Amino acid sequence: MNLPAAYGLLAHAVIFAALFALIPFGEFRTRAVLTASITALLAGIAPFLHGVFGPPSLTLLQLAILQIAGRTPSPLSYRAALGLLVFSLVFYPLALGWGPFDPYALGYQPLALLAALLPLGGLLFWRRQSLWLLILGVDLAGYAGGLFANLWDALLDPLLLLLALAVIVRRWRASGSVTR
């Protein structure tokens, strides 16, 4: 088994465990999360997720680890989730060939993409968003270490976008914008 495949299986087990961390188990939370991660590996849930979605982005893995650690509030706030979804509404159709430009191809020779991430890193530093800056740094280190062939794969993935959509829907329901 190569490194990206092992990463994908283990990362999906951690993400599955992070879902269990959302359930209020009280004093049994740690045991439930550990059991969920082992079950995901042994029962075939992690391999299934890896087969359907591919390896998750390092961003999603880090958010899952923060959820397991009990970090509240989550760094994926409403504004961050909304920005991610708006970006993906442009990115994914273009990457699927619905336009004259393929932004996904930039991830294979990412010099322009890295140059575009410099102002983002500066903005995160200026706004004292150290957790997002750390997430971005780990994403870049994972790409530089050869874990991903494309920089976009280290930064985002479809499961992360589903999580962002869930954050937005939850906020809309909490504010009463969605009728039942």
C-alpha positions in Angstrom: 0.0 0.0 0.0 1.4 3.4 -1.0 1.4 6.5 1.2 -1.6 8.3 -0.5 -3.7 5.2 -0.2 -2.8 4.7 3.5 -3.4 8.4 4.1 -6.9 8.1 2.5 -8.0 5.2 4.5 -6.7 6.6 7.8 -8.1 10.0 7.1 -11.6 8.7 6.3 -11.5 6.7 9.6 -10.7 10.0 11.4 -13.5 11.8 9.6 -15.9 9.1 10.4 -14.8 9.3 14.1 -15.3 13.1 13.9 -19.0 12.5 13.0 -19.3 10.4 16.2 -17.7 13.2 18.2 -20.8 15.3 17.4 -23.0 12.9 19.4 -23.1 13.8 23.1 -21.7 10.6 24.7 -20.7 12.4 27.9 -17.8 10.7 29.7 -17.8 7.9 27.0 -17.0 10.4 24.2 -13.3 9.3 23.9 -14.1 5.6 23.8 -16.9 6.2 21.3 -14.7 8.2 19.0 -11.9 5.6 19.2 -14.4 2.8 18.6 -15.9 4.6 15.6 -12.5 5.1 14.0 -11.5 1.4 14.4 -14.9 0.3 13.2 -14.6 2.5 10.1 -11.3 0.7 9.2 -12.4 -2.9 10.1 -16.0 -2.8 8.8 -15.1 -1.3 5.5 -16.6 2.1 6.0 -13.2 3.9 5.4 -12.3 1.9 2.3 -15.8 2.6 0.9 -15.5 6.3 1.5 -12.0 6.3 0.0 -13.3 4.4 -3.0 -16.2 6.8 -3.5 -14.6 10.2 -2.7 -10.9 9.5 -3.0 -8.5 10.8 -0.5 -9.9 13.7 1.6 -8.1 17.1 1.6 -5.8 17.9 4.4 -8.1 20.8 5.3 -11.0 18.4 5.9 -8.8 16.1 7.9 -7.6 18.9 10.1 -11.1 20.1 10.7 -12.1 16.6 11.7 -9.1 16.4 14.1 -10.2 19.7 15.7 -13.7 18.3 16.1 -12.4 15.2 17.8 -10.3 17.3 20.1 -13.4 19.2 21.1 -12.2 22.5 19.7 -15.2 24.9 19.7 -16.1 27.0 17.9 -15.1 25.3 14.7 -12.8 27.4 12.4 -15.3 26.6 9.6 -17.7 29.4 10.5 -20.6 30.6 8.5 -18.6 33.2 6.6 -15.8 30.7 5.8 -18.3 28.1 4.7 -20.1 30.6 2.5 -16.9 31.8 0.9 -15.9 28.2 0.2 -19.2 27.4 -1.4 -19.2 30.5 -3.6 -15.7 29.7 -4.7 -16.7 26.1 -5.5 -19.7 27.3 -7.6 -17.1 28.8 -9.9 -14.2 26.3 -9.5 -15.9 22.9 -10.0 -17.9 23.7 -13.2 -14.8 25.2 -14.8 -12.8 22.2 -13.6 -15.4 19.9 -15.2 -14.8 21.6 -18.6 -17.8 23.9 -18.6 -15.7 26.8 -19.6 -12.7 27.9 -21.5 -10.3 27.6 -18.5 -9.5 24.7 -16.3 -8.4 26.0 -12.8 -7.7 22.4 -11.6 -4.8 22.2 -14.1 -3.1 25.0 -12.2 -2.6 22.6 -9.3 -0.2 20.4 -11.2 2.2 23.3 -11.8 1.1 25.5 -8.9 3.5 28.4 -9.1 0.6 30.8 -10.0 -1.6 29.2 -7.4 1.1 29.5 -4.7 1.5 33.2 -5.7 -2.2 33.6 -5.3 -2.1 32.0 -1.8 0.5 34.5 -0.6 -2.0 37.4 -0.2 -4.4 34.9 1.4 -1.7 34.0 3.9 -1.0 37.6 4.6 -4.7 38.4 5.1 -5.0 35.5 7.5 -1.9 36.7 9.4 -3.2 40.3 9.5 -6.6 39.2 10.7 -5.0 37.0 13.4 -6.6 33.8 12.0 -3.7 31.7 13.2 -5.7 28.4 13.1 -6.6 28.9 9.4 -3.0 29.9 8.7 -1.8 26.7 10.4 -4.3 24.7 8.3 -3.0 26.3 5.1 0.6 25.6 6.2 -0.1 21.9 6.8 -1.9 21.7 3.4 1.1 23.2 1.7 3.5 20.9 3.6 1.4 17.9 2.6 1.6 18.9 -1.1 5.3 19.7 -0.9 5.9 16.3 0.8 4.4 14.5 -2.2 1.1 13.3 -0.5 -0.9 14.9 -3.3 -0.1 15.3 -7.0 -2.3 18.4 -7.3 -2.3 21.3 -4.8 -6.1 21.7 -5.1 -6.5 18.1 -3.7 -4.7 19.2 -0.5 -6.8 22.3 -0.2 -10.4 21.1 -0.9 -12.5 18.2 -1.8 -16.3 17.4 -2.3 -16.7 16.2 1.3 -15.4 19.6 2.6 -17.9 21.3 0.4 -20.7 19.1 1.8 -19.5 20.1 5.3 -19.6 23.8 4.3 -23.1 23.3 2.9 -24.2 21.7 6.2 -22.8 24.7 8.2 -24.8 27.1 6.0 -28.0 25.1 6.2 -27.6 24.8 10.0 -27.2 28.6 10.3 -30.2 29.3 8.1 -32.3 26.9 10.1 -31.1 28.5 13.4 -31.9 32.0 12.1 -35.4 30.9 10.9 -34.6 31.6 7.2 -35.7 28.1 6.2 -39.3 27.3 6.7 -40.4 23.9 7.8 
